[in-house]
Amino acid sequence: MANINLSPSQEQELYDISDELYDMYIEAADYIIENDLFFEVGVGFNLAELIKKSWENDVHWHIYGAFEFYSDTLALHKFNADTPTFLSQAAEESGNEIKEKIRDNFKRLITLDDSLNLFEERYDGWSILFSAPRDDQQKIENSKLLQTLAQEAGFETGFSYLDEVVFSEDGIFDSEENQYEYWFKNYSWNEMASQEPELLTTLTSLIKEQKVIILNPAYTALFESDGIIDILRKLYPDTPYLKKQEKSDTLINIFFAYEACGLSYVSEA
């Protein structure tokens, strides 16, 4: 990983691009869902129903993601919308900005697009279980940072390694049989679809029966799909930061939590 010094105007340009791109991703996801293009963009058939279910209701709120841009042209490389890495490091490097925006976005699980000041009035003790693979220290650090931010936002929380989480027809529980209304999994939907299809079936049933809300939502797998950038280019042919580019030496990450909220790092593409 390497550092880069951008001017304030360059940083603001990246923020503006990210905000605009997120709106484009929403339009592209709508297009894919309405035209049943899951296979065409490389999303597994067993994710389609869950994606549709999470897309149709705002309670399935997207907490955070990270756009990757080529440093030389500011063209988009990809959107890590489901389980972006380097959150802990990026949060430290950006001061309080990323933490503040993610903390506020947790409150939007309750307030949605209404004022954040309504959180305390509307919050009714719902709890979030944060998880991570036992053998992935970076994901553990990210999940525990997110847990802290959710607690600071006002949520009751818990933490369990993925292998400790209990799934039943009644919902999601930790090893001490505490039930949670939300589960932050830190386990990508695409990996789950290929490696644990039975778990995916269980989660689909739980979401359909409104027994749990999973973060980040299943539609983020669509945002990360192999073919969505081609859809974006079709819908927005004149957008300069969607142009094709050969591999670059460096990438810039911009974290996104309701809006662009922090430049994080540059790495080899």
N, C-alpha and C positions, 0 to 999 in steps of 0.2 A: 504494500500500500504506500502511496506517496501523497505528499501535500501539494496544494496548488494555491496560488494567491490570485483571486479574482477581484476585479474592481467592484465597488458597490453597484454600478450600473449593470455589470455582467451578472452579478448575483440576482439583482432584481429582475433581469431578463429571464433567468432560469426559473425564478419563482412564478413569473407571469406565464411562461410557457407551460409549467406544470399545472397551474390552475386551469388553463385553457385545455390542456390535454385531458385532464380528468373529465371535463364535460364531454369531450369527444369520445372517451372510453364509454361513458354512459350511453351515448347515442349508438356506438358500435355494438355494445352488449344488447341493447334493445333490438337492433337490426338482426343480430345472430339469433336471438331467442324467437323473434317473430317469424323468421324464415327457417327456423329449425336447422341451423347450420353448424351444429355441434361437431359432427363428424368432420366437416370441411375445415374447421379451425383446430382440430386435434384434441377435442375434449372427449373423454371416455363416455360411452353411452350410459354407464351407471351413475354419472354425475348430473345428467341432464335434468332429471326431475327435481333434484335437490337445488340445482341452480335456479330453476324456474320458481320454486317455492320461496327461496330466499330473496329473489329479485322482486317479487310482487308485494312485499310488505316492508315498510321502512324500519320496522323494529330490528331487522337484520342489518345493523349499522356497521359500516366499514370503519374500523378504528384507525389503522395506519397502513401505509405502504411506502414504497420508495421508487421514484423514477430514476433510470440510468440514462445518462446522455454521453455522447462522444465529446470529449473536451475540445477538440479542434473545430468542430462545426456546430455543436449544440444540437445535433440530430439525435432523435430518440433511439436508444438501444433496446430497452424493454422496460416494463413496469413490474416490479416485484411487489405485487399487491397482497399476497397471502401471508408469507412468512419471511419478510425481508430481514437480512442479517445486519450486524454492526450497529444495532440500535443503541446499545449502552455506550459505545465509543462515540458515536455521533452526537448523542445527547450531551456528553461532557464537552465535546468540541464546540457545540453551538450555544453554550451557556444554558439558559433556561428555556429557550424558544421551543425546542422539540417537546420537552417535558410539559410545558404549559399547554401546548396545542393538543397533545394526546390526553392530558388530564381533562381538558375541556371536552374532548370528543367522547370520553367515557360518560360524562354527564349527558351527552346527547343520546345515549342509549335510552334515557328516560325522557328528556325534553324534546328529542328529535330536532326539528327546525325552529322550535319556539325558543324563548329566552332561556339562557342558562340559569338565570335567577330563579326559575321555577323548579329546579332540581329538588331542593329540600322539600318543597310542597308535594311533589309527585312521587318521590322515592318512597318505597314501601318495604324496605328491607331485603330486596332481591340481592342475591350473592353471585359472585363470579369465581369459578374454579380455574386457576391458571395451571397449565401443564407444560412439560417439555420432555424430550427424550433424556433418559438418565445418562446417556453417554455423550451428550452434546453440550459442552460447557457454555458455548456462546448462546445457544437457545435457552439454557437455564438462566443465564444472566439477563437475557432479554425478557423472559417471562417474569422473572422476579422484579425487574424494573417496572414492567407494565403493572404488576400486582401492586407495587408501591404507589404508582400514579393513580390507579383505580381507588385504592384506599384513601388517598389524599383528596380524590374527587368526592368521596362520601360513600363508597360501596363497602359492603361486607365481602371479604375475599378468603380464599384458601389456595393452597398449592399442593399439587400431587404430581409425581412423575407419571408419564403416560401409562406405564405398566401397572400403576396403582389405581387408575381410574376405573370405577365400576359402572358398567352400562347395563341397564335393564329396561323393561317395557314401561317402567314408571318414570325413568329419567336418568340423570347422571349424578353419581355419588363419589365421594372420596372414600378412602379405606376405613374411615370411622363412621361410615353410613350417613354422613351429612349430605343432603341433597342441594344442588345448585341450579339456579334458573339460567345461568350463563356458563358457557365453557369456552375459555380461550385455549386452543389446542396446541399451537406452535408445532403443527404437524401438517404438512401441505396436503391439500385436497387431492392433488394429482398423485402423490405417493399413496395416500389412503385408497384411492380408487384402484390402483394397480396391486397394492400389497395386502389390503385388508377389505375386500369387497363386502364381507359379512358385516363388519363394523359400519361401513357406509350404508348398508341396508337398514341397520338399526337406527342410525342417526336420521336417515330419511323419514322413518316412521315417527320418531320422536318430534321432529320438526313439524311434520304434517299434523300431529296431534297437539302441537303447541306446548310441549312439555319441556323444551329447552331452546335456547337461542345460542348459536355457535359463532364464535369470533375467531378469525375473520370469516365473513359469510362465504357460502359456497360459490357465489357469483365471482369472487376474486379469482377462482380458477379460470374463469372465462377471460378475465383481464390479463392473466398470465399465459393464455393459450398461444400455441405456436403461430396460429394464423390470424390473430386479431389485428396485427399491424397491417397486414394486407387489406383487411376490411376497412381499417382507418384510412388507408391510402385511396381506397375506392370511394369512400364517403367524402374525403377531404383531399382531393387530388392536388390542390394548390398550396397545401401547408408545407412550408420549407423544412420544418424539423421532423417530418416523416419521410424524408428522402432516404434512399438506400445508400449505404456506405460500407466500404470494406473495413475489416478489423482495424481498430485504432489501438494505440499503445495505452491510452488512459480513458477512464470513465469517471463521470461525476454523478454522485447520487444526491437527489433532493428528496427528503422525506416529506410525506403528505399525510396530514390528519385534518380533514375537512378543508384544509388549504395547505399550500406549500409552507414548510415550517423549518427548514434547516438544510444547508448544504453539509454533506457528511464526509465524503472521501473521494479520492481518485485512485483507481487501481488499474491493473492491466486488463484489457478486454479479453 
